[in-house]
Amino acid sequence: MSTSSKSKSNDRLSYGISILIFGILFLLDKIGILAKIPYSEKFISIGSFLLIGGIVFLATQPKKILGWIFLIVGILLNADLFFGWMANYSNLIVPIALIAVGIAMVITSKKSN
């Protein structure tokens, strides 16, 4: 099996597991099972999807960068859940983080002549 086909197989596995988990969560939400679980409203959000995707990608991908990115963004979007003291500031974390990353990328980019 060539490197390209292994990579495609890993990608299909990662995306497939992620989509399967999201589908199960949506089904549990639609039939009312999630409503009986504490913090269940957090399960159906973009932050939790990125968090779950990050965990799946870290577990299934040989190159971990995408998994780490998903995981970090998922944690930042769910900062009020992970860090209770940040509940008042959690809506500011993502924009500030995006600005910081953007500035770092602009500063460290190489200008082509």
URWO-V581906 format. One record per pair of residues at least 12 apart in sequence whose C-alpha atoms are under 10 Angstrom apart, sorted by the first residue. I is the first residue (numbers start at 1). J is the second residue. D is the distance in Angstrom with one decimal. If there is no record, write none. Layout:
i/j/d
I/J/D
I/J/D
//
This chain:
i/j/d
7/61/8.4
7/62/8.6
7/63/9.5
9/61/9.8
10/57/9.1
10/60/6.7
10/61/6.0
10/62/8.1
10/63/9.9
11/57/8.6
11/60/8.4
11/61/7.4
13/56/9.2
13/57/9.0
13/60/7.3
13/61/8.8
14/53/8.0
14/54/9.6
14/55/9.7
14/56/6.2
14/57/5.6
14/58/9.0
14/59/8.5
14/60/6.0
14/61/7.1
14/67/9.7
15/53/8.1
15/56/8.4
15/57/8.1
15/60/9.7
16/56/9.8
17/52/9.8
17/53/8.6
17/56/7.1
17/57/9.1
17/60/9.3
18/49/8.2
18/50/9.4
18/52/7.1
18/53/5.6
18/54/9.0
18/55/9.2
18/56/6.5
18/57/8.3
19/49/9.4
19/53/8.7
21/49/9.0
21/52/8.1
21/53/9.0
21/56/9.6
22/43/9.3
22/44/8.4
22/48/9.5
22/49/7.0
22/52/8.6
22/53/9.1
25/40/9.8
25/43/7.3
25/44/7.2
25/49/9.8
26/43/9.0
26/44/7.2
29/41/8.9
29/43/8.8
29/44/7.8
39/81/8.8
42/78/8.0
42/81/8.5
45/74/9.7
45/77/9.2
45/78/9.3
46/73/9.8
46/74/7.8
46/77/8.0
46/78/9.4
47/70/9.0
47/71/9.2
47/72/9.8
47/73/7.2
47/74/4.5
47/75/7.2
47/76/7.8
47/77/5.0
47/78/5.9
47/79/9.4
48/70/9.9
48/71/9.3
48/73/9.6
48/74/6.0
48/75/8.2
48/77/8.0
48/78/7.2
49/70/8.8
49/71/9.5
49/74/7.3
50/67/9.0
50/69/8.8
50/70/5.0
50/71/6.3
50/72/8.5
50/73/6.8
50/74/4.8
50/75/8.4
50/77/8.8
50/78/9.9
51/67/8.9
51/68/9.4
51/69/9.4
51/70/6.1
51/71/4.8
51/72/7.5
51/73/7.3
51/74/4.2
51/75/6.4
51/76/9.3
51/77/8.9
51/78/8.6
52/67/9.4
52/70/8.2
52/71/7.5
52/74/7.9
53/66/9.3
53/67/7.0
53/68/9.7
53/69/9.8
53/70/6.4
53/71/7.3
53/74/8.7
54/66/7.3
54/67/4.1
54/68/6.1
54/69/7.1
54/70/4.4
54/71/4.3
54/72/7.9
54/73/8.8
54/74/7.7
54/75/9.7
55/67/6.5
55/68/8.2
55/70/8.1
55/71/6.5
55/74/9.9
56/70/9.7
56/71/9.5
57/69/9.9
57/70/8.4
57/71/9.0
58/70/9.3
58/71/8.7
73/93/9.9
73/94/7.8
73/97/9.3
73/98/9.9
74/94/10.0
76/90/7.6
76/91/9.3
76/92/9.8
76/93/6.7
76/94/6.5
76/97/8.8
77/90/7.2
77/91/7.9
77/92/9.7
77/93/7.8
77/94/6.7
78/90/7.6
78/91/9.6
78/93/10.0
79/91/8.9
79/93/8.2
79/94/9.6
//
